[in-house]
């Protein structure tokens, strides 16, 4: 079977609970990169088991952060790049629509819709969640925000890609469901809420 001509980049830190399911669903893609921030759990070993590329990123506190660093420094084999978090899981329907949408020569990026779950229960209310996470190489990069006074994250979280050209949407959603337990989730977000340095 011909691989999907898209490079999937999965930025991680200590994602042993989520990463196996995420990577298992990406086997049809031509290139998969895991960009790690020196995890202390089994994240690296899991990525090695799946045979994907592994790159270590150590932020020096300056621009670029993790996603833009990958775009600027790594060898990306395909015309399209898709940024996916370890707790985000594609479906066959999403994959099929993506394969068709990227054939359009007039489009340079696509919004991705998400179906959100918390503790394995679907969140049905609130504003729909979407990210501009799929775009052509050379046609987009994450914006630079001057955030020294309030954030010490090593990865673009509030930043959005700026795309040169037309942007569409993929209708079939990606599943967002963090398999870490509530204690681990709170441990990860409390430094952010308290304004203390932290990295993803």
Steps between C-alpha positions, in 0.01 A plus 500: 500500500633844406578718800320830552739778386480695825759542778338471843682678782409399856650730769526323836628496854421209734217364285533125565127474578383657172773441244445130414142549383593817311788337309307180432255702291770672291643196324364605160693829496826531311697666782432529873722705730486504879655822637582434865598740777725250678224289655573313821241226445473235225411745223824452306488122530143497369595715199793266428268200514279653230801575281430871460756778488597639841650845547591662831428869552647713777362851507746781563227746600500678166321476167435251346309267725443131433265500199677777310835342589386178335386687190831686473748228593373153413493324163132483410447261211154610390323807370250492786561502877242406763555590866330255735519479880551165671148510645342556157390199294406488135221286359475315169238753386732791582787330319290442188385863487854629557631295207246662268526856633878530461465430127350846450777719352317815605516428875800558726353412837209335678322551830461178698184442703513309830261287701601546863483248782584537868544188713356303204178702483424717199472873566185607316468869590704815456669640193627253238874441519717522190865559408677599181734202523541386137683714243745499212870528580623849416149643518463530876675549832380560853478865600745644750339636817696710749397312812803517728298648786243223523608173342798267516370232268746351252229434240257720310164475678333838456676568170320424174648427158499788254420352158586654166205410277160337524395306808222242510363256755492125552154411624562161658629558854812387679434343840653686796512278809777516760558154649705634791312483828369815667790520746756507217298757305482730803870453569574610144277809493546634856837666426335678208210618713740620771718680248806286568744383231400180325549331166287254304 
